[in-house]
Amino acid sequence: MSEKAVGIIGIGSYLPERVLTNADLERMVDTSDEWIVERTGINTRHIAAKDQPVSALALEASRAALGKASFSPSALELLIVATVTGDMPFPSTACVLQEKLGAFNAACFDLNAACSGWIYGMDVAWQLVRCGRYRNALVVGAEKLSAITDWQDRNTCVLFGDGAGAALLGHTSSGGEIIASCLGADGRWGKLLYMRGGGSLCPASHETVDQRLHYIKMEGKEVFKQAVTAMAGAAEAVLEKAGMRAEQISCVIPHQANMRIIKAVARKLAIPFEKMCVTVDHCGNLSAASIPVALDEAMRGGRVRAGDYVLLVAFGGGFTWGAMIVKM
Ligand SMILES: CC(C)(COP(=O)(O)OP(=O)(O)OC[C@H]1O[C@@H](n2cnc3c(N)ncnc32)[C@H](O)[C@@H]1OP(=O)(O)O)[C@@H](O)C(=O)NCCC(=O)NCCS
């Protein structure tokens, strides 16, 4: 590996303390543990406290990532937060996080590519560090989806959770090198997964609240199909870019939306399911936080060893998708 390789030099994650079980959901909507487990693979998810905005989750994950690299917040040059549940429309959650971290030398912005947001952020940061514009970057995926979940809609409320993950990018000579990355989007599918209220299209009003426009709406079946096709396509595209074959990948960290999606993607790529990292069972769908949380768990759990090639692959509202290969 060259001295100048750019890659992940620290990673961390945070899940809020409170755990919401399928049995809890049975008491809230007309559902059952059996249905949720069979159709989604989810058993539990973490839910942030009322006084924990998404920046508080991002802070914990960021401190963990910086701590792993013994990196001072004041040395940080770029801070990107990928989220659809920012503390407020503006200022950016990245600016809020900057203050909490004390990272006052960092340029800050939020990035919205829904569940693909962290991969988008990583791609942008990778290019900016690679070309020398910044020497390092912290890319955070953080979501408090419980704040935009309709707890009366059984089609969606069983699926989501809260959490955050963060990766510190910089020059590395000891692993974590990013090998290849690709991104994509197709705005024609936007209305299959969206939150209509609260922006300039439908500013918040009594009517928008009455019409429940401030919650996630999703056409689950169609999203499912598109997620499988797009994630498999992105994985194939990034493998081709890297000049690699699927057999060379030791571990896949897919977006965690549904166990059946993860299994279908593995089948399409002809990658054994044992190589797929799964957190959806205990986290649910964490949107932009799902991949960094799963990567951190995989590393802490010893699933990823030095020299392994890891494939990260995302899909989300927009639709957006992306994939990245990292040599650990
Ligand atoms: C949402 C999802 C789990 C639904 O699973 P599905 O197998 O497609 O289920 P369907 O939509 O066909 O619904 C089947 C039935 O279960 C019902 N159902 C939906 N949610 C339910 C729940 N929580 N409990 C019990 N029944 C439920 C539906 O009302 C439907 O009933 P009907 O046949 O009487 O109309 C699945 O489509 C999915 O995971 N989609 C993708 C989600 C995703 O990836 N989102 C984010 C992408 S970033």
The ligand as a MOL file (V3000), in Angstrom:
LIG
                    3D

  0  0  0     0  0            999 V3000
M  V30 BEGIN CTAB
M  V30 COUNTS 48 50 0 0 0
M  V30 BEGIN ATOM
M  V30 1 C -42.3230 -3.3250 4.0430 0
M  V30 2 C -42.1480 -4.7980 3.8080 0
M  V30 3 C -41.5000 -5.4380 5.0110 0
M  V30 4 C -43.4900 -5.4600 3.5790 0
M  V30 5 O -43.3260 -6.8180 3.3120 0
M  V30 6 P -44.1410 -7.4910 2.1160 0
M  V30 7 O -43.8390 -8.9030 2.1380 0
M  V30 8 O -43.7890 -6.7330 0.8730 0
M  V30 9 O -45.5980 -7.2610 2.5910 0
M  V30 10 P -46.8040 -6.6170 1.7670 0
M  V30 11 O -46.5560 -5.1880 1.5080 0
M  V30 12 O -47.0830 -7.5250 0.6260 0
M  V30 13 O -47.9530 -6.7490 2.8110 0
M  V30 14 C -48.5080 -8.0120 3.0530 0
M  V30 15 C -49.6320 -7.8220 4.0280 0
M  V30 16 O -49.0690 -7.6110 5.3230 0
M  V30 17 C -49.6970 -6.4710 5.9190 0
M  V30 18 N -48.7470 -5.8090 6.7910 0
M  V30 19 C -47.9490 -4.7800 6.5110 0
M  V30 20 N -47.2470 -4.4490 7.6110 0
M  V30 21 C -47.6200 -5.3030 8.5770 0
M  V30 22 C -47.2400 -5.4690 9.9190 0
M  V30 23 N -46.3240 -4.6840 10.5090 0
M  V30 24 N -47.8110 -6.4550 10.6240 0
M  V30 25 C -48.7230 -7.2590 10.0700 0
M  V30 26 N -49.1370 -7.1580 8.8100 0
M  V30 27 C -48.5630 -6.1780 8.0580 0
M  V30 28 C -50.1070 -5.6150 4.7640 0
M  V30 29 O -51.1520 -4.7610 5.1550 0
M  V30 30 C -50.5540 -6.6410 3.7550 0
M  V30 31 O -51.8560 -7.0320 4.0860 0
M  V30 32 P -52.9590 -7.2780 2.9390 0
M  V30 33 O -52.3770 -8.3480 2.0880 0
M  V30 34 O -54.1390 -7.6710 3.7220 0
M  V30 35 O -53.0680 -5.9700 2.2350 0
M  V30 36 C -41.2610 -5.0400 2.5720 0
M  V30 37 O -41.9870 -4.7190 1.4190 0
M  V30 38 C -39.9940 -4.2580 2.5880 0
M  V30 39 O -39.1050 -4.5110 3.3830 0
M  V30 40 N -39.8480 -3.3140 1.6660 0
M  V30 41 C -38.6440 -2.5300 1.5040 0
M  V30 42 C -38.3960 -1.6630 2.6740 0
M  V30 43 C -37.1630 -0.8860 2.4850 0
M  V30 44 O -36.2150 -1.4090 2.0150 0
M  V30 45 N -37.2130 0.3680 2.8400 0
M  V30 46 C -36.1540 1.2580 2.8600 0
M  V30 47 C -35.2880 1.2250 1.7120 0
M  V30 48 S -33.9610 2.2260 2.0500 0
M  V30 END ATOM
M  V30 BEGIN BOND
M  V30 1 1 1 2
M  V30 2 1 2 3
M  V30 3 1 2 4
M  V30 4 1 2 36
M  V30 5 1 4 5
M  V30 6 1 5 6
M  V30 7 2 6 7
M  V30 8 1 6 8
M  V30 9 1 6 9
M  V30 10 1 9 10
M  V30 11 2 10 11
M  V30 12 1 10 12
M  V30 13 1 10 13
M  V30 14 1 13 14
M  V30 15 1 14 15
M  V30 16 1 15 16
M  V30 17 1 15 30
M  V30 18 1 16 17
M  V30 19 1 17 18
M  V30 20 1 17 28
M  V30 21 1 18 19
M  V30 22 1 18 27
M  V30 23 2 19 20
M  V30 24 1 20 21
M  V30 25 1 21 22
M  V30 26 2 21 27
M  V30 27 1 22 23
M  V30 28 2 22 24
M  V30 29 1 24 25
M  V30 30 2 25 26
M  V30 31 1 26 27
M  V30 32 1 28 29
M  V30 33 1 28 30
M  V30 34 1 30 31
M  V30 35 1 31 32
M  V30 36 2 32 33
M  V30 37 1 32 34
M  V30 38 1 32 35
M  V30 39 1 36 37
M  V30 40 1 36 38
M  V30 41 2 38 39
M  V30 42 1 38 40
M  V30 43 1 40 41
M  V30 44 1 41 42
M  V30 45 1 42 43
M  V30 46 2 43 44
M  V30 47 1 43 45
M  V30 48 1 45 46
M  V30 49 1 46 47
M  V30 50 1 47 48
M  V30 END BOND
M  V30 END CTAB
M  END
